[in-house]
Amino acid sequence: MEPMNFLEWLTTRRKTLASMNVAELRAQEMMLDNERNRMQAQVAKLAREKQKLIEQGAREKTPELRRTYAQQYDLLHTEQMMLARHLNLRTKEALTVSRLRLLRENAQMSGARMGQRRLLSESDLATIERLIENDRITAEAYQERLDEILQAGLESDQAATGLSPAAQELLKVWNDLDAGLIKDTTAAFDEAEKRVRERGAAE
């Protein structure tokens, strides 16, 4: 079973990536991970074949055979670069699915009133699509930009539900607790009280 074309998630009117539930997101995440692992294995295999050609060419003194090895190396290198480009795309797609799944799961665990509401606006989806298709943007840079987009969307969603500043800070503390940044509920309580006081003082 092939993973759904990623851009279909961003454009279809029936069900976008942003409106998928946890189970649907997890299934797509697993398929993307499998495809990414397959591509990584292919890239590694091509690298080994290139290394072998370099060793053969180093031992071979006949100019004609060296030219043949060099041509084979060039073909392998071109294939490797094409695969690396697709691997970069799949990695960014998998990051997107993983982040959205985590947001859905955190919302369910914390009892947030997110339900099946969209996590991303149409403009967010368009931005993500451009970032994924841009080969010059690495997976690392994309991850930072994606986190910024999702955080902005989450804050906007919280504002739409009428959450007070104290409630918003508590949701952030719960997320930190889920991520292991806060060790236990006692520390979470202290941190929530601290953040609410600091926010109140700043306002």
N, C-alpha and C positions, 0 to 999 in steps of 0.2 A: 504493500500500500504506500503510495507516494504522498508526501505532505501536501496539503492544499497550497496552491500558488499563493505566496505570501502577499503579493500586491492585491490579490482578490479580497483578502481580509480588509485591506485599506479602502477598497472602492465599492464592494458589493453593498447594495441597499438592504439586502435581506438580513445579513448578520455580519457585522464587522468584528475584527479582532478585539476591539475594545468592549464589545458586548458579550463575548464568550464567557461561559462559566468555568469554574476551576477544572472540571473533568475534561472539557474540550481543550482548554489551554494546555493541560498536562499531556494529553494525547499528541497534540501538535509539537510540543516541546520535545517529547521522546523521539518523534519521527525526524525532527530537525537535527537532534543530537546524533541520531544514527547516521544520517546523511553526512553530517560534518565529520564524524569519526571515519567514515569511508573515504572521504576526500583527504583527510589527514594521512591516512594509510597510503593513499595513492601518491601524495606529495613526497612522503618519506621514501617510497619505492623508487620514484623517479630520481630522487637525490642520490640513492645508492647506485643506480644505473649510471648516472653522470660521473660519480666517483670512479666507478669501474672503467669507464671510457678514458678518463684522465690517466689512470694507471696503465691501461693498455697503450695509449698514445705515447706515454713516457718511455715504455719499453721498445716501442716500434720505431725503427729508424727509416723505414721506407716512406718517402714523401706522399705517395699516392694513398697509402693506407692511413697515414696521419690525417690527410684531407677527409677521408671517409669517416674516420672517428670524429673529426671536428664537426662534420655535417650532422652526424647522428647526435652529437652533444647539443648542437643548436636546436634540433627538433625536440629533444627531451626538455631543454630549457624553456622553449616556447610553450610546450604542453604544461610544464610545471607552473609557469607564470599565469596561464589561463586558469588552471585549477586553484592557484592561490587567490585569484580574484574572486572566484565563486565561493571559495572557503571564507573569505572576508565577508561576503554577503550573507552566507548561512550563519556565520558567527553573530553578526549583528541582528539577524532575524531571531535566532535562538535567544539572544539577550533580551530582546523585546518581549517575547512570549514568556520567558522566565520572570521578568520583572512584573508583568501584568498578573501572572499567576500568583506570585507572592503577595501582591496588593489585594487580590481577591481573597486569598486565604487569611491574611491579616484582618481584613474587614469582617470575615465570618467569625474569627476567634475573638475579636474585640467587641463583637456585637454592633459594629458600625452600621448605620442605616444606608449602606451603599447598594446592597442587593445586586441586581443586574443592571444598574445604571452604568452609563458610559463613563469610562475613566479618561477618555481623550476627546477633545473637540475636533471638528473637521479640519481646522487649521493645524492642530497638533498632528493629525494623521498625515496631512500633506507635508509637513516638515519632516516627519519620520521617514516618509517615502523618499524624499530628496536625500536625506542623510544616508539611507541604506544604499541607494544607487550610486552615491558619490564614491568612486574608488579611492580617492585621495584621503578619505576619512577612515582612519583605522578603527578596529573594534574597540580599542581602549578609549579613543576620543569620542566615539559614538556612545559608549556606555556613560560617560560623564554627561553628555548632552541629553541622552535619554532620561537619566535620573533627574535632571533639571526640569524637563518637560513633565514627567510624571509627578514630581513634587508640586509643581505649579498647578497641575490638574487636580491633585488631591486637596490642596489648600482651597482651590476654587469650589470643589465639591463640598468641603466642610463649611465654607461660608454659605453655600446654598441651603444647607440643612439648618442654618441658624445656630450653629454651635457657638457657645461663648468662648472667650479667650482661654478660660480655665479648662474647658472641655477639649479644646484644640491642643493645649499643652499636654493633657493627659493622654490623648491619642498618640502623640509623639513619644511620650514616655513608654507606653505599651509597645510601640514599634521598636524602641531601643531595647526593651526587655526581651522581645522576640528575637532580636538580632544578637543577643548576648552582651550588649554594651552595658546593660545594668544587670547585676548578678541575681537579685531576688526582689520580692515584692516589698520588703521593708525599705530597701534602697530605692525602689521605684516610688514609694510614697514620699520619701524624703526629697527625691529629685522633683516630683510633681509639685510639692509644696514650695520648693525653692523657685521653680520656674514661674509659678503663678505669682509669687510675691515680687519677683524681679520684673515680670511683665506689668504688674499693677503699678510698680514704682515708676517704670518707664513711661507709662501712659499718664 
